């Protein structure tokens, strides 16, 4: 399983047609955002700063996904990099100006 998907964007190789390059971890962060948020809050409570808590929280959630869930995230990354974003994702990204992490 690839953690970073290669050059599937239109235009710039680091971006999809929507201006963001998705990989399996960023998709997992979006799909499992509630779980990541709970884990993030635990890291904050344990004394991490807000700036250093997100990546370990995402890693913890990602590492505990099943192979099927990881494969689904990889499939979504390929799909989303080709320009086929679900409507709720399009709307949320417009509101936060291109999907900044939580």
C-alpha positions as CSV (number, residue, x, y, z in Angstrom):
1,X,0.0,0.0,0.0
2,X,1.3,3.4,-0.9
3,X,1.1,6.1,1.7
4,X,1.6,8.9,-0.8
5,X,-0.1,8.7,-4.1
6,X,2.1,9.8,-7.1
7,X,1.5,12.3,-9.9
8,X,-2.3,12.0,-10.6
9,X,-3.2,15.7,-10.5
10,X,-4.0,17.8,-13.4
11,X,-1.5,20.6,-13.9
12,X,0.9,20.5,-11.0
13,X,2.1,17.0,-9.8
14,X,1.7,18.0,-6.2
15,X,-2.0,19.0,-6.5
16,X,-5.3,17.5,-7.7
17,X,-7.6,19.4,-10.0
18,X,-9.1,21.0,-6.8
19,X,-5.7,22.3,-5.6
20,X,-5.0,19.7,-2.9
21,X,-3.1,16.5,-3.2
22,X,-4.7,13.7,-1.2
23,X,-2.8,10.7,0.2
24,X,-4.1,7.7,2.2
25,X,-3.3,9.5,5.5
26,X,-5.0,12.8,4.6
27,X,-8.1,10.9,3.4
28,X,-8.1,8.9,6.7
29,X,-7.9,12.3,8.6
30,X,-11.0,13.5,6.7
31,X,-13.0,10.3,6.9
32,X,-12.2,9.6,10.6
33,X,-12.0,13.2,11.7
34,X,-14.1,12.6,14.8
35,X,-11.8,9.9,16.0
36,X,-8.7,11.9,15.2
37,X,-10.2,14.9,17.0
38,X,-10.8,12.8,20.1
39,X,-7.3,11.4,20.0
40,X,-5.9,15.0,19.4
41,X,-7.7,16.2,22.5
42,X,-6.2,13.4,24.5
43,X,-2.7,14.5,23.4
44,X,-3.5,18.1,24.3
45,X,-4.7,16.9,27.8
46,X,-1.4,14.9,28.1
47,X,0.6,18.1,27.7
48,X,1.3,18.3,24.0
49,X,0.9,21.7,22.3
50,X,-1.9,22.1,19.8
51,X,0.7,22.4,17.0
52,X,2.4,19.1,17.8
53,X,-0.7,17.0,18.7
54,X,-2.4,16.5,15.3
55,X,0.1,14.3,13.5
56,X,0.6,11.8,16.3
57,X,-3.2,11.7,16.7
58,X,-3.7,11.0,13.0
59,X,-0.9,8.4,13.1
60,X,-2.5,6.6,16.0
61,X,-5.9,6.4,14.3
62,X,-4.4,5.4,10.9
63,X,-2.2,2.7,12.4
64,X,-5.3,1.1,14.1
65,X,-7.4,1.0,10.9
66,X,-8.0,-2.4,9.3
67,X,-6.4,-3.2,6.0
68,X,-9.8,-2.9,4.3
69,X,-10.2,0.6,5.8
70,X,-6.7,1.6,4.6
71,X,-7.5,0.3,1.2
72,X,-10.7,2.3,1.1
73,X,-8.7,5.4,2.0
74,X,-6.2,4.7,-0.7
75,X,-9.0,4.3,-3.3
76,X,-10.6,7.6,-2.1
77,X,-7.2,9.4,-2.5
78,X,-6.9,8.2,-6.1
79,X,-10.5,9.2,-6.8
80,X,-10.3,12.6,-5.1
81,X,-7.0,13.4,-6.8
82,X,-8.7,12.8,-10.2
83,X,-11.2,15.5,-9.3
84,X,-14.2,13.5,-8.1
85,X,-14.8,14.9,-4.6
86,X,-18.0,14.2,-2.7
87,X,-20.3,17.2,-2.4
88,X,-19.8,17.5,1.4
89,X,-16.0,17.6,1.0
90,X,-16.3,20.3,-1.7
91,X,-18.5,22.4,0.6
92,X,-16.3,22.0,3.6
93,X,-13.2,22.9,1.7
94,X,-14.7,26.1,0.3
95,X,-15.5,27.1,3.9
96,X,-12.0,26.6,5.1
97,X,-10.2,27.7,1.9
98,X,-8.8,24.4,0.7
99,X,-9.0,21.9,3.5
100,X,-6.7,23.0,6.2
101,X,-6.3,20.3,8.9
102,X,-8.2,20.6,12.1
